[in-house]
Amino acid sequence: MKKLLLLAPLAIALTAGSLSAHANQRSSIKNPATGVLCDKYVCADDKGISQTLTGKYLGKTAANNKLFTTKDVVLTEFTFSNGIFCDVKERLCREDRYYGADGKRSGKISSKYTQLLFGETPSVKTSEAGKS
């Protein structure tokens, strides 16, 4: 029993540390200009991932990423390094890029990143009201 009591503070400290790290991870997306979001690899605007913006805000090395010369890459649906997924056609950013059993995107809509990237508050359909 004493061992369990001694481990409880350690478990709490580890949990608090991981929550803190997760919170810091979400802050890794920068907003260097209106309508522009960047992580440490790429920048995007309301048209998708942009080589020009990546070069402007992250430098020449980042702009020379293979991503921009690969033919099969879709630059209008993308996931930033912190897990935020944005879709230019939907004009939405979500907490993740996954699909639910119904074949629709299941990630919670991120009002913050949708607003920063697309300049608009996401419109939520009645069926998605619980996800916002």
Residue frames as a rotation matrix with the C-alpha (Angstrom) as fourth column:
MET 1
0.570 0.822 0.000 0.00
0.822 -0.570 0.000 0.00
0.000 0.000 -1.000 0.00
LYS 2
0.413 -0.486 -0.770 2.86
0.178 -0.786 0.592 2.38
-0.893 -0.382 -0.238 0.84
LYS 3
-0.643 -0.670 0.372 4.42
0.467 0.042 0.883 1.75
-0.607 0.742 0.286 -2.57
LEU 4
-0.096 0.717 0.690 1.15
0.972 -0.081 0.219 2.68
0.214 0.692 -0.690 -4.23
LEU 5
0.791 0.389 -0.472 0.93
0.533 -0.818 0.218 5.91
-0.301 -0.424 -0.854 -2.21
LEU 6
-0.013 -0.887 -0.462 4.49
0.140 -0.459 0.877 6.81
-0.990 -0.054 0.130 -3.14
LEU 7
-0.695 -0.257 0.672 3.80
0.647 0.186 0.740 6.23
-0.315 0.948 0.037 -6.84
ALA 8
0.336 0.936 0.106 0.66
0.909 -0.293 -0.295 8.40
-0.245 0.196 -0.950 -6.90
PRO 9
0.525 -0.153 -0.837 2.54
-0.030 -0.986 0.162 11.75
-0.850 -0.060 -0.523 -6.85
LEU 10
-0.614 -0.788 0.039 4.85
-0.053 0.090 0.995 10.45
-0.787 0.609 -0.097 -9.59
ALA 11
-0.430 0.546 0.719 1.87
0.882 0.425 0.204 9.47
-0.194 0.722 -0.664 -11.75
ILE 12
0.644 0.680 -0.350 0.27
0.618 -0.732 -0.287 12.87
-0.451 -0.031 -0.892 -11.19
ALA 13
0.133 -0.693 -0.709 3.52
-0.226 -0.718 0.659 14.65
-0.965 0.073 -0.252 -12.06
LEU 14
-0.787 -0.433 0.439 3.94
0.265 0.405 0.875 12.59
-0.557 0.805 -0.204 -15.24
THR 15
-0.001 0.880 0.475 0.34
0.986 0.080 -0.146 13.24
-0.166 0.468 -0.868 -16.26
ALA 16
0.693 0.230 -0.683 0.68
0.259 -0.964 -0.061 16.97
-0.673 -0.134 -0.727 -15.67
GLY 17
-0.281 -0.898 -0.339 3.94
-0.196 -0.293 0.936 16.96
-0.940 0.329 -0.094 -17.64
SER 18
-0.715 0.038 0.698 2.38
0.624 0.488 0.611 15.20
-0.317 0.872 -0.372 -20.60
LEU 19
0.429 0.900 0.075 -0.59
0.869 -0.389 -0.307 17.58
-0.247 0.197 -0.949 -20.59
SER 20
0.464 -0.358 -0.811 1.78
-0.067 -0.927 0.370 20.50
-0.883 -0.117 -0.454 -20.50
ALA 21
-0.657 -0.743 0.131 3.78
0.019 0.156 0.987 19.04
-0.754 0.651 -0.088 -23.39
HIS 22
-0.300 0.642 0.705 0.57
0.937 0.335 0.094 18.49
-0.176 0.689 -0.703 -25.36
ALA 23
0.696 0.554 -0.457 -0.45
0.500 -0.830 -0.245 22.12
-0.515 -0.058 -0.855 -24.77
ASN 24
0.015 -0.785 -0.620 2.96
-0.289 -0.597 0.749 23.29
-0.957 0.168 -0.235 -25.99
GLN 25
-0.667 -0.238 0.706 2.64
0.494 0.569 0.658 21.05
-0.558 0.788 -0.262 -29.04
ARG 26
0.309 0.875 0.372 -0.57
0.918 -0.174 -0.356 22.84
-0.247 0.451 -0.858 -30.10
SER 27
0.701 -0.035 -0.712 1.25
0.033 -0.996 0.082 26.16
-0.712 -0.081 -0.697 -30.02
SER 28
-0.267 -0.922 0.281 3.74
0.374 0.170 0.912 25.05
-0.888 0.349 0.300 -32.68
ILE 29
0.056 0.323 0.945 1.62
0.989 -0.149 -0.007 26.58
0.139 0.934 -0.328 -35.46
LYS 30
-0.607 -0.326 -0.725 2.54
0.429 -0.902 0.046 30.21
-0.669 -0.283 0.687 -36.11
ASN 31
0.498 0.773 0.393 0.40
0.835 -0.306 -0.457 32.89
-0.233 0.556 -0.798 -37.74
PRO 32
-0.438 -0.861 -0.258 3.03
0.758 -0.508 0.410 35.22
-0.484 -0.016 0.875 -39.31
ALA 33
-0.961 0.218 -0.169 0.49
-0.273 -0.833 0.481 37.15
-0.036 0.509 0.860 -41.42
THR 34
-0.155 0.983 0.095 -3.27
-0.701 -0.042 -0.712 37.38
-0.696 -0.177 0.696 -41.85
GLY 35
0.740 0.601 -0.303 -4.54
-0.644 0.502 -0.577 34.18
-0.194 0.622 0.758 -43.48
VAL 36
0.185 -0.761 -0.621 -1.21
-0.500 0.471 -0.726 32.34
0.846 0.445 -0.294 -43.17
LEU 37
0.831 -0.027 0.555 -0.35
-0.489 0.441 0.753 29.42
-0.266 -0.897 0.353 -40.89
CYS 38
0.199 -0.832 -0.517 3.10
-0.599 0.315 -0.736 27.83
0.776 0.456 -0.436 -40.61
ASP 39
0.982 -0.175 0.066 4.54
0.048 0.580 0.813 24.93
-0.180 -0.796 0.578 -38.68
LYS 40
0.284 -0.949 -0.134 8.27
-0.326 -0.227 0.917 24.20
-0.902 -0.216 -0.374 -38.71
TYR 41
-0.379 -0.434 0.817 8.10
0.502 0.645 0.576 22.60
-0.777 0.629 -0.026 -42.18
VAL 42
-0.595 0.273 0.756 5.57
0.740 -0.181 0.648 24.44
0.313 0.945 -0.095 -44.38
CYS 43
-0.756 0.470 -0.455 3.27
-0.135 -0.792 -0.595 27.45
-0.640 -0.389 0.662 -44.63
ALA 44
-0.580 0.654 0.485 -0.25
0.810 0.400 0.430 27.52
0.088 0.642 -0.762 -46.01
ASP 45
-0.862 0.468 -0.195 -2.97
-0.423 -0.876 -0.233 30.00
-0.280 -0.118 0.953 -46.89
ASP 46
-0.022 0.967 0.255 -6.58
-0.478 0.213 -0.852 29.58
-0.878 -0.141 0.457 -47.98
LYS 47
0.480 0.117 -0.869 -5.40
-0.867 0.214 -0.450 28.05
0.133 0.970 0.204 -51.29
GLY 48
0.946 -0.158 -0.283 -3.28
0.183 0.981 0.064 25.33
0.268 -0.112 0.957 -49.64
ILE 49
0.455 -0.869 -0.197 0.35
0.517 0.077 0.853 24.67
-0.725 -0.489 0.484 -48.85
SER 50
0.998 -0.045 0.038 2.45
-0.003 -0.680 -0.733 27.34
0.059 0.732 -0.679 -50.52
GLN 51
0.320 -0.947 0.038 6.08
0.939 0.312 -0.145 27.12
0.125 0.082 0.989 -51.60
THR 52
-0.039 -0.294 0.955 6.25
0.301 -0.915 -0.269 30.92
0.953 0.277 0.124 -51.87
LEU 53
0.645 0.348 0.680 4.95
-0.496 -0.487 0.719 31.48
0.582 -0.801 -0.141 -48.32
THR 54
0.903 -0.385 -0.192 7.14
0.423 0.718 0.552 28.67
-0.075 -0.580 0.811 -46.99
GLY 55
0.045 -0.931 0.361 10.19
0.877 -0.137 -0.461 30.38
0.479 0.337 0.810 -48.48
LYS 56
0.089 0.066 0.994 9.14
-0.052 -0.996 0.071 33.79
0.995 -0.058 -0.086 -47.19
TYR 57
0.611 0.305 0.730 8.52
-0.676 -0.279 0.682 32.74
0.412 -0.910 0.036 -43.59
LEU 58
0.900 -0.238 0.366 10.68
-0.070 0.749 0.659 29.62
-0.431 -0.618 0.657 -43.13
GLY 59
0.068 -0.953 -0.294 13.53
-0.592 -0.276 0.757 30.21
-0.803 0.122 -0.584 -45.55
LYS 60
0.051 -0.157 -0.986 14.97
-0.993 0.099 -0.068 28.81
0.108 0.983 -0.151 -48.75
THR 61
-0.896 -0.444 -0.020 15.81
-0.436 0.887 -0.153 25.40
0.086 -0.128 -0.988 -47.31
ALA 62
-0.500 0.794 0.346 12.22
0.020 0.410 -0.912 24.78
-0.866 -0.449 -0.220 -46.24
ALA 63
0.317 0.647 -0.693 10.94
-0.664 -0.371 -0.649 25.98
-0.677 0.666 0.312 -49.63
ASN 64
-0.259 -0.507 -0.822 13.15
-0.931 0.359 0.072 23.41
0.258 0.784 -0.564 -51.37
ASN 65
-0.328 0.262 0.908 11.26
-0.531 0.744 -0.406 20.57
-0.781 -0.615 -0.105 -49.67
LYS 66
-0.991 -0.059 0.117 10.52
0.047 0.672 0.739 17.56
-0.122 0.738 -0.663 -51.93
LEU 67
-0.301 0.953 -0.047 6.86
0.542 0.130 -0.830 18.10
-0.784 -0.275 -0.556 -51.12
PHE 68
0.208 0.395 -0.895 6.72
-0.324 -0.835 -0.444 20.89
-0.923 0.382 -0.045 -53.68
THR 69
-0.370 -0.406 -0.835 8.19
-0.915 0.005 0.403 18.83
-0.160 0.914 -0.374 -56.52
THR 70
-0.897 0.129 0.424 6.37
0.098 0.991 -0.093 15.53
-0.432 -0.042 -0.901 -55.92
LYS 71
-0.828 0.546 -0.131 3.54
-0.305 -0.242 0.921 15.06
0.471 0.802 0.367 -58.41
ASP 72
-0.281 0.768 -0.576 1.16
0.400 0.639 0.657 12.95
0.873 -0.045 -0.486 -56.31
VAL 73
-0.752 -0.033 -0.658 0.96
0.648 -0.219 -0.729 15.29
-0.120 -0.975 0.186 -53.33
VAL 74
0.216 0.881 0.420 -2.34
0.744 -0.428 0.514 17.07
0.633 0.201 -0.748 -52.67
LEU 75
-0.781 -0.624 0.044 -1.50
0.479 -0.642 -0.598 20.54
0.401 -0.446 0.800 -51.38
THR 76
-0.410 0.715 0.566 -5.10
-0.470 -0.697 0.541 21.46
0.782 -0.044 0.622 -50.52
GLU 77
0.859 0.510 -0.052 -5.57
-0.212 0.445 0.870 18.89
0.467 -0.736 0.490 -47.72
PHE 78
-0.083 -0.993 -0.079 -2.78
-0.034 0.082 -0.996 18.95
0.996 -0.080 -0.040 -45.16
THR 79
0.847 0.231 -0.479 -1.86
0.434 0.220 0.874 18.14
0.307 -0.948 0.086 -41.59
PHE 80
0.445 -0.696 0.564 0.48
-0.617 -0.694 -0.371 20.42
0.649 -0.183 -0.738 -39.66
SER 81
-0.410 -0.763 -0.499 3.16
-0.140 0.593 -0.793 18.91
0.901 -0.256 -0.350 -37.45
ASN 82
-0.854 0.130 0.504 0.97
-0.515 -0.079 -0.853 19.38
-0.071 -0.988 0.134 -34.35
GLY 83
-0.803 0.526 0.280 -1.86
0.485 0.850 -0.205 17.29
-0.346 -0.029 -0.938 -35.84
ILE 84
-0.057 0.795 -0.604 -4.17
-0.175 -0.603 -0.778 20.10
-0.983 0.061 0.174 -36.98
PHE 85
-0.575 -0.018 0.818 -5.69
0.711 0.484 0.510 19.08
-0.405 0.875 -0.266 -40.34
CYS 86
-0.221 0.498 -0.839 -7.00
-0.313 -0.851 -0.423 21.67
-0.924 0.169 0.344 -42.83
ASP 87
-0.337 0.245 0.909 -9.04
0.828 0.537 0.163 21.15
-0.448 0.807 -0.384 -45.98
VAL 88
-0.924 -0.110 -0.367 -9.26
-0.047 -0.919 0.392 24.01
-0.380 0.379 0.844 -48.48
LYS 89
-0.704 0.710 -0.013 -12.41
0.123 0.140 0.983 22.65
0.700 0.690 -0.186 -50.16
GLU 90
0.076 0.737 -0.672 -14.25
0.891 0.252 0.377 22.39
0.447 -0.627 -0.638 -46.83
ARG 91
-0.072 -0.264 0.962 -12.64
-0.123 -0.955 -0.271 25.63
0.990 -0.138 0.037 -45.63
LEU 92
0.886 0.342 0.312 -12.19
-0.369 0.114 0.922 23.98
0.280 -0.933 0.227 -42.22
CYS 93
-0.384 -0.917 -0.110 -9.40
-0.552 0.324 -0.768 22.97
0.740 -0.234 -0.631 -39.90
ARG 94
0.750 0.633 -0.192 -9.88
-0.290 0.575 0.765 20.03
0.595 -0.518 0.615 -37.57
GLU 95
0.528 -0.512 0.678 -8.13
-0.774 0.039 0.632 18.53
-0.350 -0.858 -0.376 -34.55
ASP 96
-0.385 -0.668 0.637 -7.16
-0.179 0.731 0.658 15.48
-0.906 0.139 -0.401 -36.67
ARG 97
-0.531 0.060 -0.845 -7.51
-0.837 -0.192 0.513 14.07
-0.131 0.980 0.153 -40.19
TYR 98
-0.968 0.020 0.249 -9.31
0.014 1.000 -0.027 10.80
-0.249 -0.022 -0.968 -39.45
TYR 99
-0.473 0.842 -0.260 -12.63
-0.567 -0.064 0.821 9.48
0.674 0.536 0.508 -40.72
GLY 100
-0.364 0.473 0.802 -15.47
-0.782 0.312 -0.539 8.02
-0.506 -0.824 0.256 -38.67
ALA 101
-0.626 0.199 0.754 -17.41
0.250 0.967 -0.048 4.81
-0.739 0.158 -0.655 -39.37
ASP 102
0.456 0.890 -0.016 -19.84
0.347 -0.194 -0.918 6.86
-0.820 0.413 -0.397 -41.48
GLY 103
0.152 -0.492 0.857 -17.05
0.988 0.101 -0.118 7.82
-0.028 0.864 0.502 -43.92
LYS 104
0.748 0.130 0.650 -17.06
0.210 -0.977 -0.046 11.48
0.629 0.171 -0.758 -42.86
ARG 105
-0.350 -0.897 0.271 -14.26
0.022 -0.297 -0.955 13.36
0.937 -0.328 0.123 -41.18
SER 106
0.449 0.547 -0.707 -14.49
0.641 0.353 0.681 12.74
0.622 -0.759 -0.192 -37.47
GLY 107
-0.555 -0.768 -0.321 -12.02
0.787 -0.359 -0.502 15.30
0.270 -0.531 0.803 -36.10
LYS 108
0.296 0.614 -0.732 -13.42
0.805 -0.573 -0.155 18.06
-0.514 -0.544 -0.663 -33.95
ILE 109
0.490 -0.062 0.870 -13.57
0.635 -0.659 -0.404 21.34
0.598 0.750 -0.283 -35.87
SER 110
-0.265 -0.655 -0.708 -10.94
0.915 -0.401 0.028 23.83
-0.303 -0.640 0.706 -34.72
SER 111
0.782 0.615 0.103 -12.61
0.621 -0.755 -0.209 27.24
-0.051 0.227 -0.973 -34.74
LYS 112
0.513 -0.657 -0.553 -9.29
-0.021 -0.653 0.757 28.89
-0.858 -0.376 -0.349 -33.85
TYR 113
-0.524 -0.828 0.201 -7.28
0.162 0.135 0.978 27.57
-0.836 0.544 0.063 -36.80
THR 114
-0.047 0.596 0.801 -10.22
0.993 0.114 -0.027 27.80
-0.107 0.795 -0.598 -39.23
GLN 115
0.866 0.383 -0.322 -10.55
0.394 -0.919 -0.035 31.48
-0.310 -0.097 -0.946 -38.33
LEU 116
0.224 -0.875 -0.429 -6.81
-0.157 -0.467 0.870 32.12
-0.962 -0.128 -0.242 -38.64
LEU 117
-0.646 -0.553 0.527 -6.43
0.351 0.398 0.848 30.37
-0.678 0.732 -0.063 -42.00
PHE 118
-0.467 0.548 0.693 -9.72
0.863 0.113 0.492 31.10
0.192 0.828 -0.526 -43.76
GLY 119
-0.985 0.001 0.171 -10.78
-0.031 -0.985 -0.172 34.26
0.168 -0.175 0.970 -41.96
GLU 120
-0.161 0.986 0.044 -14.19
-0.661 -0.141 0.737 32.90
0.733 0.089 0.674 -41.13
THR 121
-0.457 0.142 0.878 -15.92
-0.770 0.430 -0.471 31.17
-0.445 -0.891 -0.087 -38.28
PRO 122
-0.987 0.047 -0.151 -16.86
-0.046 0.829 0.557 27.62
0.151 0.557 -0.817 -39.26
SER 123
-0.125 0.990 0.069 -20.53
-0.967 -0.137 0.216 27.05
0.224 -0.039 0.974 -39.95
VAL 124
-0.924 -0.197 0.327 -21.66
-0.314 0.880 -0.356 23.98
-0.218 -0.432 -0.875 -38.09
LYS 125
-0.393 0.805 -0.444 -24.43
-0.386 0.293 0.874 21.79
0.834 0.515 0.196 -39.44
THR 126
0.377 0.641 0.668 -27.00
-0.894 0.063 0.444 20.52
0.243 -0.765 0.597 -36.95
SER 127
0.922 -0.002 -0.386 -25.60
0.023 0.998 0.050 16.98
0.386 -0.055 0.921 -37.27
GLU 128
0.051 -0.985 -0.165 -22.13
0.596 0.163 -0.786 18.24
0.801 -0.058 0.595 -36.32
ALA 129
0.509 0.212 0.834 -23.18
-0.323 -0.851 0.413 20.58
0.798 -0.480 -0.365 -33.52
GLY 130
0.991 -0.103 0.082 -21.72
-0.037 0.384 0.923 18.29
-0.127 -0.917 0.377 -30.87
LYS 131
0.481 -0.859 0.176 -18.32
0.875 0.458 -0.157 18.33
0.054 0.229 0.972 -32.55
SER 132
0.311 -0.377 0.873 -17.60
0.311 -0.827 -0.468 22.06
0.898 0.416 -0.140 -32.38
